[in-house]
Amino acid sequence: MLRQHAATTFRFPTPEFRDLIDSAAQIRGMTSAAFILAAAKKEAEKIIGEPPLENAGRWELSAEESRRVAEALLNPRPISPRMKSLTRHRKKFTRSAQ
């Protein structure tokens, strides 16, 4: 359900709660509204189980993992006879399905 620029009004339950949010927002260099939105977005993504949008499609590898990926891309292993056989088998079935 997507809404464009939906407005929401929020009342802080206590002055102390507002001070807490204001202080945290100030430490982050954000407005209170921006801080609340960022915190709500982070919590919603955690609950729904989706990765944050800014990290979509991004993998983090260690130096060793990066080296191994680069090595595999630059020097792939030869295709085994079993893999060649499976490839021929797949082609036979995909042609008959067309």
N, CA, C and O atoms as CSV, one atom per row, in Angstrom:
chain,resi,resn,atom,element,x,y,z
A,1,MET,N,N,0.843,-1.158,0.000
A,1,MET,CA,C,0.000,0.000,0.000
A,1,MET,C,C,0.899,1.234,0.000
A,1,MET,O,O,1.545,1.531,1.005
A,2,LEU,N,N,0.943,1.955,-1.120
A,2,LEU,CA,C,1.768,3.146,-1.243
A,2,LEU,C,C,0.909,4.392,-1.198
A,2,LEU,O,O,-0.109,4.495,-1.883
A,3,ARG,N,N,1.339,5.333,-0.382
A,3,ARG,CA,C,0.655,6.622,-0.315
A,3,ARG,C,C,1.679,7.700,-0.573
A,3,ARG,O,O,2.836,7.587,-0.166
A,4,GLN,N,N,1.254,8.739,-1.246
A,4,GLN,CA,C,2.162,9.841,-1.498
A,4,GLN,C,C,2.061,10.851,-0.369
A,4,GLN,O,O,0.981,11.366,-0.079
A,5,HIS,N,N,3.168,11.126,0.253
A,5,HIS,CA,C,3.279,12.190,1.256
A,5,HIS,C,C,2.148,12.168,2.275
A,5,HIS,O,O,1.502,13.192,2.501
A,6,ALA,N,N,1.904,11.039,2.880
A,6,ALA,CA,C,0.878,10.936,3.902
A,6,ALA,C,C,1.353,11.652,5.164
A,6,ALA,O,O,2.477,11.439,5.618
A,7,ALA,N,N,0.517,12.478,5.711
A,7,ALA,CA,C,0.866,13.225,6.921
A,7,ALA,C,C,0.370,12.476,8.143
A,7,ALA,O,O,-0.708,11.882,8.131
A,8,THR,N,N,1.164,12.511,9.189
A,8,THR,CA,C,0.798,11.888,10.448
A,8,THR,C,C,1.101,12.870,11.567
A,8,THR,O,O,2.153,13.508,11.576
A,9,THR,N,N,0.194,12.983,12.489
A,9,THR,CA,C,0.409,13.841,13.654
A,9,THR,C,C,0.760,12.940,14.819
A,9,THR,O,O,0.150,11.890,15.018
A,10,PHE,N,N,1.749,13.364,15.584
A,10,PHE,CA,C,2.208,12.558,16.704
A,10,PHE,C,C,2.331,13.437,17.933
A,10,PHE,O,O,2.865,14.543,17.852
A,11,ARG,N,N,1.851,12.967,19.055
A,11,ARG,CA,C,2.002,13.674,20.328
A,11,ARG,C,C,2.931,12.858,21.223
A,11,ARG,O,O,2.739,11.656,21.409
A,12,PHE,N,N,3.924,13.521,21.767
A,12,PHE,CA,C,4.826,12.851,22.694
A,12,PHE,C,C,4.082,12.611,24.002
A,12,PHE,O,O,3.361,13.489,24.474
A,13,PRO,N,N,4.249,11.434,24.588
A,13,PRO,CA,C,3.501,11.130,25.812
A,13,PRO,C,C,3.919,11.983,27.015
A,13,PRO,O,O,3.102,12.274,27.888
A,14,THR,N,N,5.185,12.378,27.056
A,14,THR,CA,C,5.670,13.190,28.174
A,14,THR,C,C,6.719,14.167,27.656
A,14,THR,O,O,7.309,13.937,26.601
A,15,PRO,N,N,6.958,15.260,28.389
A,15,PRO,CA,C,8.037,16.167,27.997
A,15,PRO,C,C,9.404,15.477,28.026
A,15,PRO,O,O,10.280,15.789,27.219
A,16,GLU,N,N,9.578,14.548,28.954
A,16,GLU,CA,C,10.853,13.824,29.052
A,16,GLU,C,C,11.093,12.973,27.803
A,16,GLU,O,O,12.222,12.863,27.324
A,17,PHE,N,N,10.029,12.379,27.288
A,17,PHE,CA,C,10.144,11.576,26.071
A,17,PHE,C,C,10.554,12.461,24.901
A,17,PHE,O,O,11.418,12.090,24.106
A,18,ARG,N,N,9.936,13.622,24.802
A,18,ARG,CA,C,10.288,14.573,23.727
A,18,ARG,C,C,11.742,14.997,23.862
A,18,ARG,O,O,12.457,15.078,22.863
A,19,ASP,N,N,12.191,15.269,25.088
A,19,ASP,CA,C,13.583,15.667,25.308
A,19,ASP,C,C,14.543,14.557,24.885
A,19,ASP,O,O,15.598,14.824,24.309
A,20,LEU,N,N,14.173,13.326,25.171
A,20,LEU,CA,C,15.000,12.180,24.784
A,20,LEU,C,C,15.148,12.112,23.262
A,20,LEU,O,O,16.255,11.956,22.747
A,21,ILE,N,N,14.030,12.230,22.551
A,21,ILE,CA,C,14.057,12.188,21.083
A,21,ILE,C,C,14.843,13.372,20.531
A,21,ILE,O,O,15.668,13.208,19.631
A,22,ASP,N,N,14.591,14.565,21.067
A,22,ASP,CA,C,15.308,15.763,20.612
A,22,ASP,C,C,16.812,15.625,20.821
A,22,ASP,O,O,17.598,16.001,19.951
A,23,SER,N,N,17.214,15.089,21.966
A,23,SER,CA,C,18.651,14.927,22.262
A,23,SER,C,C,19.300,13.922,21.309
A,23,SER,O,O,20.389,14.165,20.788
A,24,ALA,N,N,18.631,12.802,21.087
A,24,ALA,CA,C,19.177,11.781,20.181
A,24,ALA,C,C,19.270,12.329,18.762
A,24,ALA,O,O,20.261,12.099,18.069
A,25,ALA,N,N,18.240,13.053,18.329
A,25,ALA,CA,C,18.240,13.632,16.987
A,25,ALA,C,C,19.374,14.635,16.836
A,25,ALA,O,O,20.048,14.673,15.807
A,26,GLN,N,N,19.578,15.443,17.861
A,26,GLN,CA,C,20.645,16.449,17.815
A,26,GLN,C,C,22.015,15.780,17.720
A,26,GLN,O,O,22.878,16.237,16.971
A,27,ILE,N,N,22.214,14.715,18.464
A,27,ILE,CA,C,23.482,13.978,18.406
A,27,ILE,C,C,23.721,13.449,16.995
A,27,ILE,O,O,24.853,13.463,16.511
A,28,ARG,N,N,22.666,12.986,16.337
A,28,ARG,CA,C,22.766,12.471,14.962
A,28,ARG,C,C,22.808,13.576,13.916
A,28,ARG,O,O,23.044,13.309,12.738
A,29,GLY,N,N,22.580,14.815,14.341
A,29,GLY,CA,C,22.572,15.920,13.393
A,29,GLY,C,C,21.318,15.933,12.536
A,29,GLY,O,O,21.351,16.331,11.372
A,30,MET,N,N,20.218,15.497,13.122
A,30,MET,CA,C,18.950,15.397,12.393
A,30,MET,C,C,17.882,16.201,13.112
A,30,MET,O,O,18.027,16.553,14.282
A,31,THR,N,N,16.806,16.484,12.390
A,31,THR,CA,C,15.639,17.037,13.054
A,31,THR,C,C,14.952,15.905,13.800
A,31,THR,O,O,15.196,14.729,13.531
A,32,SER,N,N,14.091,16.274,14.741
A,32,SER,CA,C,13.357,15.237,15.478
A,32,SER,C,C,12.488,14.414,14.531
A,32,SER,O,O,12.397,13.194,14.664
A,33,ALA,N,N,11.850,15.088,13.573
A,33,ALA,CA,C,10.995,14.372,12.621
A,33,ALA,C,C,11.809,13.391,11.778
A,33,ALA,O,O,11.394,12.250,11.575
A,34,ALA,N,N,12.972,13.839,11.288
A,34,ALA,CA,C,13.823,12.953,10.484
A,34,ALA,C,C,14.316,11.773,11.310
A,34,ALA,O,O,14.391,10.650,10.812
A,35,PHE,N,N,14.652,12.026,12.573
A,35,PHE,CA,C,15.112,10.965,13.459
A,35,PHE,C,C,14.011,9.928,13.683
A,35,PHE,O,O,14.259,8.724,13.621
A,36,ILE,N,N,12.805,10.401,13.941
A,36,ILE,CA,C,11.681,9.483,14.173
A,36,ILE,C,C,11.402,8.659,12.923
A,36,ILE,O,O,11.174,7.453,13.013
A,37,LEU,N,N,11.419,9.303,11.753
A,37,LEU,CA,C,11.177,8.571,10.503
A,37,LEU,C,C,12.259,7.525,10.247
A,37,LEU,O,O,11.956,6.403,9.843
A,38,ALA,N,N,13.519,7.890,10.482
A,38,ALA,CA,C,14.613,6.943,10.255
A,38,ALA,C,C,14.499,5.752,11.203
A,38,ALA,O,O,14.704,4.607,10.799
A,39,ALA,N,N,14.170,6.028,12.465
A,39,ALA,CA,C,14.036,4.941,13.448
A,39,ALA,C,C,12.847,4.043,13.107
A,39,ALA,O,O,12.929,2.821,13.232
A,40,ALA,N,N,11.752,4.651,12.681
A,40,ALA,CA,C,10.566,3.862,12.316
A,40,ALA,C,C,10.847,2.996,11.087
A,40,ALA,O,O,10.434,1.837,11.032
A,41,LYS,N,N,11.549,3.562,10.104
A,41,LYS,CA,C,11.896,2.812,8.888
A,41,LYS,C,C,12.790,1.625,9.230
A,41,LYS,O,O,12.571,0.513,8.749
A,42,LYS,N,N,13.795,1.870,10.061
A,42,LYS,CA,C,14.722,0.796,10.453
A,42,LYS,C,C,13.972,-0.321,11.176
A,42,LYS,O,O,14.204,-1.499,10.904
A,43,GLU,N,N,13.085,0.038,12.086
A,43,GLU,CA,C,12.325,-0.959,12.837
A,43,GLU,C,C,11.369,-1.717,11.923
A,43,GLU,O,O,11.218,-2.932,12.060
A,44,ALA,N,N,10.729,-1.024,11.003
A,44,ALA,CA,C,9.806,-1.682,10.075
A,44,ALA,C,C,10.545,-2.688,9.199
A,44,ALA,O,O,10.058,-3.798,8.983
A,45,GLU,N,N,11.722,-2.305,8.690
A,45,GLU,CA,C,12.512,-3.228,7.869
A,45,GLU,C,C,12.950,-4.442,8.673
A,45,GLU,O,O,12.989,-5.554,8.147
A,46,LYS,N,N,13.277,-4.239,9.943
A,46,LYS,CA,C,13.686,-5.356,10.803
A,46,LYS,C,C,12.516,-6.309,11.028
A,46,LYS,O,O,12.683,-7.527,10.974
A,47,ILE,N,N,11.344,-5.757,11.279
A,47,ILE,CA,C,10.168,-6.584,11.538
A,47,ILE,C,C,9.734,-7.337,10.284
A,47,ILE,O,O,9.433,-8.528,10.347
A,48,ILE,N,N,9.702,-6.655,9.164
A,48,ILE,CA,C,9.269,-7.276,7.913
A,48,ILE,C,C,10.317,-8.260,7.400
A,48,ILE,O,O,9.986,-9.206,6.685
A,49,GLY,N,N,11.566,-8.042,7.758
A,49,GLY,CA,C,12.626,-8.951,7.346
A,49,GLY,C,C,13.245,-8.606,6.021
A,49,GLY,O,O,13.915,-9.440,5.413
A,50,GLU,N,N,13.036,-7.396,5.561
A,50,GLU,CA,C,13.639,-6.975,4.303
A,50,GLU,C,C,14.932,-6.229,4.586
A,50,GLU,O,O,15.035,-5.514,5.583
A,51,PRO,N,N,15.927,-6.393,3.703
A,51,PRO,CA,C,17.158,-5.631,3.904
A,51,PRO,C,C,16.910,-4.152,3.631
A,51,PRO,O,O,16.034,-3.802,2.840
A,52,PRO,N,N,17.670,-3.296,4.275
A,52,PRO,CA,C,17.523,-1.869,3.992
A,52,PRO,C,C,17.725,-1.580,2.514
A,52,PRO,O,O,18.593,-2.174,1.875
A,53,LEU,N,N,16.935,-0.680,1.975
A,53,LEU,CA,C,16.982,-0.386,0.546
A,53,LEU,C,C,18.356,0.088,0.105
A,53,LEU,O,O,18.796,-0.234,-0.998
A,54,GLU,N,N,19.044,0.855,0.957
A,54,GLU,CA,C,20.350,1.357,0.542
A,54,GLU,C,C,21.392,0.245,0.425
A,54,GLU,O,O,22.450,0.458,-0.168
A,55,ASN,N,N,21.114,-0.940,0.981
A,55,ASN,CA,C,22.041,-2.065,0.892
A,55,ASN,C,C,21.578,-3.139,-0.081
A,55,ASN,O,O,22.215,-4.186,-0.197
A,56,ALA,N,N,20.484,-2.892,-0.775
A,56,ALA,CA,C,19.951,-3.902,-1.690
A,56,ALA,C,C,20.979,-4.238,-2.759
A,56,ALA,O,O,21.525,-3.344,-3.406
A,57,GLY,N,N,21.241,-5.517,-2.944
A,57,GLY,CA,C,22.176,-5.954,-3.972
A,57,GLY,C,C,23.639,-5.788,-3.607
A,57,GLY,O,O,24.508,-5.995,-4.454
A,58,ARG,N,N,23.928,-5.425,-2.383
A,58,ARG,CA,C,25.317,-5.213,-1.974
A,58,ARG,C,C,25.761,-6.345,-1.052
A,58,ARG,O,O,25.051,-6.722,-0.120
A,59,TRP,N,N,26.929,-6.870,-1.327
A,59,TRP,CA,C,27.511,-7.907,-0.488
A,59,TRP,C,C,28.763,-7.349,0.151
A,59,TRP,O,O,29.482,-6.563,-0.466
A,60,GLU,N,N,29.022,-7.743,1.361
A,60,GLU,CA,C,30.267,-7.363,2.011
A,60,GLU,C,C,31.131,-8.611,2.157
A,60,GLU,O,O,30.719,-9.605,2.756
A,61,LEU,N,N,32.327,-8.540,1.603
A,61,LEU,CA,C,33.250,-9.666,1.655
A,61,LEU,C,C,34.494,-9.274,2.412
A,61,LEU,O,O,34.910,-8.115,2.409
A,62,SER,N,N,35.082,-10.261,3.062
A,62,SER,CA,C,36.381,-10.027,3.693
A,62,SER,C,C,37.439,-9.965,2.591
A,62,SER,O,O,37.155,-10.276,1.434
A,63,ALA,N,N,38.643,-9.568,2.947
A,63,ALA,CA,C,39.722,-9.499,1.962
A,63,ALA,C,C,39.973,-10.874,1.344
A,63,ALA,O,O,40.193,-10.983,0.138
A,64,GLU,N,N,39.941,-11.918,2.167
A,64,GLU,CA,C,40.172,-13.280,1.668
A,64,GLU,C,C,39.041,-13.716,0.738
A,64,GLU,O,O,39.296,-14.316,-0.306
A,65,GLU,N,N,37.801,-13.420,1.105
A,65,GLU,CA,C,36.669,-13.776,0.246
A,65,GLU,C,C,36.749,-13.030,-1.089
A,65,GLU,O,O,36.470,-13.606,-2.140
A,66,SER,N,N,37.126,-11.766,-1.048
A,66,SER,CA,C,37.280,-10.975,-2.278
A,66,SER,C,C,38.356,-11.573,-3.175
A,66,SER,O,O,38.182,-11.661,-4.390
A,67,ARG,N,N,39.459,-11.980,-2.577
A,67,ARG,CA,C,40.545,-12.585,-3.338
A,67,ARG,C,C,40.082,-13.873,-3.999
A,67,ARG,O,O,40.401,-14.125,-5.161
A,68,ARG,N,N,39.321,-14.704,-3.258
A,68,ARG,CA,C,38.848,-15.972,-3.803
A,68,ARG,C,C,37.850,-15.771,-4.941
A,68,ARG,O,O,37.879,-16.509,-5.926
A,69,VAL,N,N,36.973,-14.786,-4.814
A,69,VAL,CA,C,36.014,-14.497,-5.894
A,69,VAL,C,C,36.759,-14.031,-7.134
A,69,VAL,O,O,36.483,-14.494,-8.241
A,70,ALA,N,N,37.705,-13.114,-6.951
A,70,ALA,CA,C,38.477,-12.611,-8.092
A,70,ALA,C,C,39.248,-13.750,-8.759
A,70,ALA,O,O,39.295,-13.836,-9.986
A,71,GLU,N,N,39.839,-14.605,-7.967
A,71,GLU,CA,C,40.591,-15.749,-8.501
A,71,GLU,C,C,39.674,-16.668,-9.309
A,71,GLU,O,O,40.046,-17.121,-10.391
A,72,ALA,N,N,38.482,-16.942,-8.786
A,72,ALA,CA,C,37.545,-17.830,-9.489
A,72,ALA,C,C,37.071,-17.202,-10.803
A,72,ALA,O,O,36.882,-17.904,-11.797
A,73,LEU,N,N,36.883,-15.897,-10.805
A,73,LEU,CA,C,36.452,-15.231,-12.034
A,73,LEU,C,C,37.565,-15.176,-13.079
A,73,LEU,O,O,37.317,-15.341,-14.273
A,74,LEU,N,N,38.779,-14.946,-12.622
A,74,LEU,CA,C,39.907,-14.831,-13.555
A,74,LEU,C,C,40.417,-16.184,-14.040
A,74,LEU,O,O,40.919,-16.304,-15.157
A,75,ASN,N,N,40.285,-17.195,-13.193
A,75,ASN,CA,C,40.794,-18.530,-13.527
A,75,ASN,C,C,39.739,-19.590,-13.204
A,75,ASN,O,O,39.897,-20.334,-12.236
A,76,PRO,N,N,38.668,-19.672,-13.995
A,76,PRO,CA,C,37.624,-20.651,-13.690
A,76,PRO,C,C,38.139,-22.078,-13.860
A,76,PRO,O,O,39.015,-22.353,-14.680
A,77,ARG,N,N,37.566,-22.975,-13.058
A,77,ARG,CA,C,37.934,-24.372,-13.180
A,77,ARG,C,C,37.395,-24.911,-14.497
A,77,ARG,O,O,36.365,-24.440,-14.979
A,78,PRO,N,N,38.074,-25.892,-15.086
A,78,PRO,CA,C,37.569,-26.484,-16.332
A,78,PRO,C,C,36.229,-27.187,-16.087
A,78,PRO,O,O,35.942,-27.644,-14.980
A,79,ILE,N,N,35.429,-27.260,-17.133
A,79,ILE,CA,C,34.133,-27.931,-17.026
A,79,ILE,C,C,34.372,-29.435,-16.946
A,79,ILE,O,O,35.068,-30.010,-17.782
A,80,SER,N,N,33.799,-30.049,-15.953
A,80,SER,CA,C,33.987,-31.485,-15.749
A,80,SER,C,C,33.152,-32.272,-16.756
A,80,SER,O,O,32.176,-31.751,-17.296
A,81,PRO,N,N,33.535,-33.535,-17.013
A,81,PRO,CA,C,32.739,-34.375,-17.922
A,81,PRO,C,C,31.294,-34.521,-17.441
A,81,PRO,O,O,30.370,-34.555,-18.254
A,82,ARG,N,N,31.100,-34.607,-16.144
A,82,ARG,CA,C,29.739,-34.737,-15.588
A,82,ARG,C,C,28.913,-33.488,-15.917
A,82,ARG,O,O,27.743,-33.603,-16.281
A,83,MET,N,N,29.507,-32.307,-15.794
A,83,MET,CA,C,28.801,-31.066,-16.102
A,83,MET,C,C,28.465,-31.001,-17.593
A,83,MET,O,O,27.371,-30.576,-17.967
A,84,LYS,N,N,29.390,-31.415,-18.430
A,84,LYS,CA,C,29.120,-31.444,-19.874
A,84,LYS,C,C,27.942,-32.366,-20.168
A,84,LYS,O,O,27.076,-32.036,-20.978
A,85,SER,N,N,27.911,-33.518,-19.512
A,85,SER,CA,C,26.823,-34.469,-19.702
A,85,SER,C,C,25.489,-33.860,-19.264
A,85,SER,O,O,24.482,-34.007,-19.955
A,86,LEU,N,N,25.484,-33.185,-18.132
A,86,LEU,CA,C,24.254,-32.546,-17.647
A,86,LEU,C,C,23.795,-31.444,-18.600
A,86,LEU,O,O,22.595,-31.251,-18.796
A,87,THR,N,N,24.735,-30.730,-19.183
A,87,THR,CA,C,24.397,-29.666,-20.130
A,87,THR,C,C,23.735,-30.249,-21.369
A,87,THR,O,O,22.737,-29.710,-21.848
A,88,ARG,N,N,24.280,-31.346,-21.893
A,88,ARG,CA,C,23.666,-31.998,-23.054
A,88,ARG,C,C,22.270,-32.506,-22.708
A,88,ARG,O,O,21.339,-32.382,-23.503
A,89,HIS,N,N,22.135,-33.075,-21.522
A,89,HIS,CA,C,20.851,-33.607,-21.058
A,89,HIS,C,C,19.824,-32.472,-20.956
A,89,HIS,O,O,18.680,-32.649,-21.375
A,90,ARG,N,N,20.197,-31.344,-20.423
A,90,ARG,CA,C,19.305,-30.197,-20.290
A,90,ARG,C,C,18.868,-29.692,-21.659
A,90,ARG,O,O,17.693,-29.389,-21.865
A,91,LYS,N,N,19.798,-29.601,-22.583
A,91,LYS,CA,C,19.480,-29.115,-23.933
A,91,LYS,C,C,18.458,-30.027,-24.607
A,91,LYS,O,O,17.560,-29.548,-25.299
A,92,LYS,N,N,18.591,-31.330,-24.407
A,92,LYS,CA,C,17.669,-32.294,-25.014
A,92,LYS,C,C,16.243,-32.030,-24.528
A,92,LYS,O,O,15.304,-32.065,-25.323
A,93,PHE,N,N,16.074,-31.766,-23.228
A,93,PHE,CA,C,14.740,-31.543,-22.683
A,93,PHE,C,C,14.198,-30.163,-22.972
A,93,PHE,O,O,12.987,-30.007,-23.128
A,94,THR,N,N,15.041,-29.163,-23.050
A,94,THR,CA,C,14.533,-27.824,-23.324
A,94,THR,C,C,14.121,-27.695,-24.799
A,94,THR,O,O,13.207,-26.932,-25.110
A,95,ARG,N,N,14.767,-28.414,-25.694
A,95,ARG,CA,C,14.364,-28.372,-27.114
A,95,ARG,C,C,12.996,-29.033,-27.296
A,95,ARG,O,O,12.179,-28.549,-28.078
A,96,SER,N,N,12.740,-30.131,-26.583
A,96,SER,CA,C,11.473,-30.826,-26.751
A,96,SER,C,C,10.305,-30.045,-26.164
A,96,SER,O,O,9.155,-30.262,-26.547
A,97,ALA,N,N,10.591,-29.149,-25.249
A,97,ALA,CA,C,9.533,-28.349,-24.624
A,97,ALA,C,C,9.121,-27.176,-25.486
A,97,ALA,O,O,8.075,-26.573,-25.241
A,98,GLN,N,N,9.915,-26.833,-26.491
A,98,GLN,CA,C,9.604,-25.650,-27.304
A,98,GLN,C,C,8.607,-25.932,-28.377
A,98,GLN,O,O,8.249,-25.033,-29.138
